[in-house]
Amino acid sequence: MKGSDGLRRRTRNLRVKPRERGKVSIRSRLQKFDDEDRVSIRINPASQNIPHPRFNGRTGKVVGSQGRAYFVEVRDGGKSKKVLVTPEHLRRVQ
């Protein structure tokens, strides 16, 4: 039988540290970021809507927002791409 080609394919085994398992914390959902903030994309599989798995672990900068999500500009294959990511998948980078 042919495997699925859906957005969440090959993401079933995304690992989360044991202390971070369970519900997504309200603190991570309510994070605020400003334009030009440097962020790292870390997919949290407990959240229903995830960015494309290709961008997991990438670092970029916030270039805008849409609703409660943020546009993050990352480099991919020599090109600059804008990814729409909700705050529970973002971590601030110093």
Buried (B, 14 or more C-beta within 10 A) or exposed (E): EEEEEEEEEEBEEBEEEEEEEEEBEEEBBEBEBEEEBEBBBBBBBBBEEBBBBEBBEBEBBBBEBEEEBBBBEBEEEEEEBEBBBBBBBBEEEE
